[in-house]
Amino acid sequence: MKTTTLSRALLALVASLGVPAAMAQAPAQPLTWSANLDALSMDPHSTNNSFTNAFVSNIYEALVRFNDKLQIEPALATSWKVMSPTVWRFTLRQGVKFHSGESFDADDVVFTWQRVNTPGSLVKGNLSDLKDVRKVDAFTVDVETHTPMPILTNELVQLLVMDKGWSEANRATEASDLQKQKENHANRNTNGTGPFQLKSRDVDTRTVLTAYAGWWDKPKHNLGEVTFMPIKSDATRTSALISGNIDATVSVPLQDVPRLQSSGVEVVQGPELRTIFLGMDHFRDELLYSDVKGKNPFKDKRVRQAVYHAIDIEAIKRSVMRNASWPTGMLLSPHLNGAPASLNKRTLAYDQAAAKKLLAEAGYPNGFTVGMQCPNDRYVYDEAICLGISSMLARVGIKTNLMIEPTARWSVRLNTNDVSFFIVGHAGLPMADSYGLLKDVVHTRTQREGSLNAGRYSNPKFDAYLPQIAAEIDTTKRNKLIEEAVALEREDISHVPLHQQPITWATRKGVQLSQGPDNQMRLWLVRAAAK
C-alpha cells in the first residue's frame, strides 16, 4: 500500500509525540459480554452482591485496588503509611477527574465514608473495621480503625468513591435502600473516576459502558464501547457465544465446555477462591430432621471423622465436576492472603471401613438418618454434589433425606440455623484474606462474627486466635497464627472441606481476558482483536 504525503505527515506527527504508530492507528474495539445474572444496582454502596460489586468496580474506584493476581495496587491513593497502630494516612492522587468533569479530592473520600454508613448501605458490613475517615488536607486523609488492622488496604477495596457535589445535586447522598425498594439517582446513573463510564442501562436486558478518555491510569485495554447482556439460560448464552452474538461470557456451564471448544471458542478456566464444604449442627442436643432422638451425632468427633472418611473426593471431581475442581484439605483457598498452603492436603483418606468402624464406636453401628440441606442454583453442580455425597454416605450407613431447594429458601435456612447437615461455600471476599473466612465460617456465632457458621460450631481455643490475627502487623507472625488456627480447626473437623470450584469463562478468538481467582471481570485489562 502506498503512503500518501498526508499519511506520512500524520505518522511523523505521531512519532514526534512519542506514540507508536500501530497504537495510534488501531481503533478502539467493541466488546459484548454476558453472565447468568445482572448487576443489582449501579449504586456502589447499596448491595453486598459479589457480581454487582465487581461490575461497578469498572466505573467507580477506591483508594486501592486488586489486580488479577489479587495484589494490592495504588488507585485513588498513591501511597500510604501507618501513623499509629490504628491510624493510616493516605496521600491522594492529584489531577483525577470524575466522569462528568469534577475534580477528585479528600472531601469526596470523607463524603463517601459518610454515605457508606447510611441506612440503605449493605457494603458497610465489609467496612466494619473502620472507625472514621478524616480529611487532613485537600489530598490527604487519615483512616482510623477500631483495632490495629494489618489488612486495611484489602478492606478499603470496597470503599468505592463517589463525587460529593454530584451526589448532593442529584439527591443521592444516601445509599439506595434496595431492601425497602427505595431507589435514588445513583441506582441507575453513575459518576465515577474509573476506566469506564455508563452510557445506558436497561435492567436485566442491556448495560452499555464506554471507555473514559480522561482516566488517570494508562489503559492496558483497547476497548471503546462495552455492552453487557445478562442471559439467564445456559443454553441460550452458549449459543450466543458460538454464533458470535456475544464475544465473551463469565458464566459457562461445565457440560458445555467440549461443545464450545469444538466450535473454536476459547475457554479460560482456573480455581476460584471459593471453597465448597459440608457443615453440621454442632449446637443442638437433638439433631433436626433425624431419626436419632435425644442426641446429636455430630457432637461426637468420631461421627464427623466418619463423614470425612466416607467421601471419595476424587470420584466427585471425576464424575460430578468433570475434572474441573481442586480437592482441598482446608476451608481456605491457597490463593487467599495468609493461607497456609502446607495444610492444603486432606487429613483423612477415603476409607469406608474406617467410617463404619468410627460410627460403631460412637454408638451407631447401623448408622442413622439425617436431613441434608442443599441449594440447586448457588454453586457449580451443587445439587449433583449433594446427590453424590448422599450415595457415598449411604454406603457406610448414614442415610440422608435430601432437602434440595432454590438459593432463596436455602439461604433463609442458613441464616436461621434451620439446618442439620448442609453444603455451603465461601470465597474469603471481599478482603481476599484468610481472616475474613475464618471469622465468618468458624468463629462462634455472635452479632459480629460467625455469619456463615450455620452449624454453630464453637471452640474457644480457635476463637482466641481471631483477635490476634486481626491485630498482628508482622506478616510472618500473622501467618503463623493463621496456620495454628487452621490446624486446630482441621483437627477438630468443624466442617468437611471438599474442593475449590472452577471459574469458567469463554471468549471468541482474539479476545484476551485476565481471569483472577475472585471471578471479577476487570475490563481495564481486556484486549480484543477486530472481528
N, C-alpha and C positions, 0 to 999 in steps of 0.2 A: 504493500500500500504506500502511495506517495505521501510525503509530508508536505503540506502546504505552507506558504510563508506565514499565514496566520497561526497555524497549529505549532510551527516552530517557535513563534514568538510566545505562545502560551506556555510551551514546555520550558522555554528559557526563563519565563517569569516564575513558574513553579520551582525550577531549580534554584533561582535566586532566593526564594523564600525558604529553601531547605526542606521542601516536601517531596517525597519520592513520586516520580511521575505516575507510576502504576496506581498509587494510593489516590492521587489527585483525580485520575480519570475513572477510577472504579466507582460506579454508582452504588448508593445505599440499597440494600436488598430488603424485600418484604419477607415477613415470616408469619405463618399461620400455625398456631399450635393448639393443643387440646388437652383436657383432662376429663375425668369422670364426674366432676363437680365444678361449681362456680365459686368464686370468692364470695363470701357472705356480705362484704361491705368494702367500700373504698376508704372508710374511716379507719386510720391505723390504730386506734385505741379501743374500738368498740367490740372486738372479738378476741378470743384466745384460740381460734381455729388455726392450726398449723399451715394449711394451704393458703388461707387468707393472709396470714402474716407474711408468708413467703411472697405472695403475689404483690402486695403493696410495698414490699421492700425494693421493688424495681422503680417505685415512684418516690417514696419517702426514704430518708436516710437517718441514721443515728450518729452519735459521736464516733462510733467504731463499727466495723462490720466483720463478718466471717468471709473468708474466701472459700473456694470449693474444697479446700483441704481442712476447713474448719479452724483455720488460723486467724487470729485477730489482726486486722489491718486498720490503720487510721482512716477515718471518713470525714465527718464534720469537725472532728478534733485532729490536730496534727501531732500532739504529744500530750503526755500526762505524767504526773509524779505524785507520790504519796507524801502528804503533808503531815499526817499523824495516823495512828492505827485505823481511824475511822473517817478520815477526810482525804479525798483525792482531788488534785487540781488539774483541770483540763484546759489546754490552750486551743482556742477555736480557729478554724481555717478562715482566713480573710478573703474577701472578693467573691464569696459564694452568693449566687442569686437563686431565689425561688423561681419556679416556672413562670410566674406572672410578673417577674422583674424586681420584686422586693429584695432588699439585702438581708442576709442572714447575720445574726449576732446573738449575744448572750441573752437578750430579752426573749428571744424565741425559745431558747432552751429552758429557761425558767418557766415561761408560759406553758410549754409542753408538759413539764413536770406537774404543774398545777392541773392541767387538763386530764392527765392520766389518772389523777385522784378524784375525778368527778364520778357521780353515781353510776353512769352508764358504762364506764370503762371496765372491761374484763382483763385487759393487759396488765392492770395494776397488780394482779396476783403474781405476775412474773417479775415484778419490780419491788416486791415486798421488803427486800433487804435495805432499800434506800430510805433514808430518814428525811433528807432535804437536798435541794439543788439551789445554790445561791450564786448570784452574779457578783464577780469580783471587779471586773471592768467590761468594756464592750466585747472583748474577745477572750475572756477568761471566766470559767465557772468552777465552783467547788461543789463536789458531790459528797455528801455525808451519809454514812451507813449506820445502822443501829449497832452493829458489832464489826470488828475487823473483817474485811471481805476480800480475800485474795483473788477471787474471780469476778471482781466488779465489772471489768470490761466485758466479760461474757454476758453478764446480765444486762448491761447497757445497750446491747444489740437491739433490745426490744423498745428502747426509748426513741421512737421514730419522731423526728422533729417537724412540727407544723409552724407556719408563719403566724405570728401573733396578730398582726394587722389584718390579714386576710380572714382569719377566724373571727375576729371581732366584727369586721364589716359584714360577714355573712351569717352572723348569729350562730356560730359553731364553736363557741368557747368551751362547751362541754361535749364529751363523747356521746355519739349516738347511742341511745339505750335500746338495743335490739330486743332485750328481754321483755321490755314493756312496749315494744313496737313504736318507739319514739325516734324518728329519724330527724336529721338536720342536714344542712347543705353539704357537709363533709361526707355523708354516706354515699353520695353519687357524684361528687365533684372532688377534685384534688388540687393541691398546690404544694408540691414537694420540691426538693433540691436534687432529686435523683436522676439517673440516666434516661428515664422515660417519663413522659407526661401523658395524662389521659386526654384522648381525643373524643371518645364517645363511649357510652355504656348502655347496653340493653341487657338487663339482668337475666341470667340463665340462657342467654342467646349469643351475645357477642360483646366483647370489650376491646376497643381499639386504642393502642398506645402509639405515640410517635417518639422518636429519639429526640432528646433535648439537646439542642445545639450549644446551649450555654453551660453545659455540665462542667464542673470544675475539674473532673478527672480526665485522663487521656483514655478515650474509649478503646477497648480491645474488640468490641463488637463492630459489625459493619451493617447494622440493621437500620432501616428507615421507619417503616410502619409495621407494627406488630399487632396481629389480630388473634385474640384468644376466643375459642369457641368451646364451651363446655358441652360434651357429648356423653350422656349417661350410659347409653348402651355400648357394651364392649364390642359387639359385632359391628355396629354402625361406625364406631370410632376406628376399628381396624380397617374396615372397607374404605373409609375416607382417606386413610393414610396410603393404602395401596393404590387407590385411584388418583392420588395427587391432590385431593381437595384440601388436605392439610399437610403441613411439612413435618410436623413432629407431634408426639404425644408423650406425656409423662405417666400415663395410665395404660399399661399393656398387660392384658391377661396372659399368664404363662402359657396357656394352651395355644395361644395364637402366635407364639414366637417362631415355630417352624414355618408357618404359612407366611409370615412377614419376611423372614429371611429368604425363603424361596422366591419371593416376589421382588427381591432386590432391595428391600428395606433394611437399613442398618439398625441393629438392636444394641443398646447400651445398657449394661447390667452390672450391678455391684451390690454389696451388702448394705442394708440400711442400718442406721444407728439403733433402730427399734429391735429389742429382744422380745420374743414371744415366750411366755412361761405359764405354768399352771399355779394357781393359788388354791388354798384350802382354808376352811374355817378353823382357826386356832382358838376361838374365843368361847363359843357356846359349850355348855356342859352336855347338851344333847344336840346331835347333828340334825340340821334341817334336811328334809327330803331323803331320809334314810330309814332303813328297817332296823337300825340299831337304836334301841330305846334306853334312855338314862345314861348314855355315854356319848362321847365324841371320839371316834377312832383316830382322827387326825391330830389329837393332842398327844398321841403316842408317836415318838420319833420313828419307831420301827415300822409303823404304817406308812409314814412319809417316805422312808427308805424303800419300802416295798413298791410304792408307786413309781419311784425313780427307776428301780431295777426292772420294772415291768415294761418300760417304754423303749422300743427299738428306734432310736432317733435316726439311724441310718436308713431304716425302712421308710420312715416318714419323709426323709429327704429324697429318697429314690422314687417312691410310689405316689406320694402326695404332692411334693414340692417340685417334681420334675428335675431333680438335682440342682435346683436353684435356691438353696438355703445353706446356711453356715451353722452347723450344730455348735452349741456353746456350753461351757461349764459354769457360767455365772450370769447374773442378771444384767451386767454391764456389757455393752458393746466394747470390744477392744479399741474402737475408734474414739470413744469418749475420753475427754481430758481426765487424766489421772487414773484411768482403768488399769488394773494390774494384769497385763497380758499373760503373765505366767500362770494365772489361775483360770485361764480360759480353756480348761480341759475338764471333761465330765468326771465327776467324783465317783460315780457308781456305774458299773458296766451293765449293759442289758443282760439280765440273768433271771429267767422265770423261776428257776428252782430256788434261788436266793429270796425272791419276792414271796413265794409261798411259805418258805421257812420263817421269814420275819413275821408274816401275817399270823401264822400259827403261834409263834412265841408271844405275840401281842394279844392273843385270845380270840383270833378269828380264823380258825382252821378251815372253815368253809367260806371264808370271805364275808362280804357284806354288800348291801346295795346303797347307792348314793345318787342324788341328782347332780347332773353336770351342766352348768350354765355356759352357753356359748353364743356368740354373735354369728350371724351368717353374712355380714356385709361390712365388716370392720377391718379385718386383716387378710393377708393373702392366703386364700384357701382355708379360712378359719373353720368353716363347717366340716370340710373334709379332714382337717387335722383332728377335730373332736371325734369324728366317726372312727378314724384310725386308732386313736388312743383308747376309745371305748372298747374296741375289739381286743386290743392288747391287754387291757386291764381285766377283761372277762376271762382271759386265759389263766390268770392267776387267782381268780375268784372274786374280784371286785366288779360288781355289776353296776353299770351307770345308766340311769334313766336320763337320756339326753333332753335338755331343755334348750332348744335352739331357737333364737329369736332375732329380730332386727336390732341393730345397734341402739336405737332409741329406747327400747324396752330393756335390753341387756345393761345399758348404762345406768338406768334407774336402779336396777338390782345392785350394781356395784356401789352406787352412791348411798344406798340404804342398807347395805350389808345383807341383802336378801340372797345370799349365796351359800353354798356348801363346798363345791368343788368346781373350779371355773378356769377358763383361759383368759389371759389378758396380755397386753404388750405395753412397752414404754420405751421411748427413744432418748430420754435424758435431755430433751429440748424444753425450752428454747436456749438454755445455757450451754448445751453440748458438754456438760460436765458430769462426772460421776456423782457428785454430791446431790444434784437435783433428783436423780433416780432413787438413790438410797433414801433420801428424805421422803419422797412421795410414796415409795412402794414398801419399804421395810420398817421404817420408824413407827413406833407406837402411834396409833391414830389419835390426833388431837385436832384442835381448830386450825393449827398452822402446819402440822406435819401429817404424813400418812394418808394423803388424799386418795391414793390408789391402793391403800392397804385394806382391801375389802374383806380379807380373811382375818383382820385384826390380830395379826402376829405381833407379839410384844416380847422384847428381850432387852432388859435394862442395860446389860453389858454392851449390846450393839448401840442402843440409843446414846450412850455416853460418848461414843466416838463422833457423833454428828456435830456437836458444837465445837469440838476440837478441829475437825476437818474444815468447818466453815470459817474458823478464825485463823488457821495456820498460814502465815505468809510464806514461809520457807517451802519451796516446791518439793524438795526431797523429803522433808519431814511430813508434809501433807500427803504425798503419795504413799508413804509408809503407813500412815494412819488409815488411808483408804484400803490398802492391801489387808491390813489386820482386820478391819471391819468386814470386808468381803469374805475373808477366810472364816470368820466366826459365823456369818450368815450361811455360808455354804455348808459348813459342818452341821449346822442345826436344821438345814433344809426348810427355810422359811417358805420357799417356793421351789418348784421344779423347773429349771431352765430348759428350753427346747432349742431355739435357733434364732439367728438373725434372719429376718425375711428379706427378700430381694427388692431392690429398686429396679424397675424395668422400664426404660424409655425406648423410643424408636423414632427414627428420622428418615426422611428421604436422603439419598446420597448427595453429598455436598453440603450438608448441614452439620456443623461441629458443635456439640453440646458439652458443657463442663458439668458433669454429674458429681455431686458430693453426697456423702452418706446421710445428710439431713434431708435429702429429697427436695431440694429447693432449686427451682429454675432461675438461675441468675442470668437474665437476658443480657446484661452488660458483658458477658463472656462468650456469647453465642456468635458464630460466624456462619454465613450462608453463601454458598456459590449460587450464581444465577441459574435458573431452571433451563 
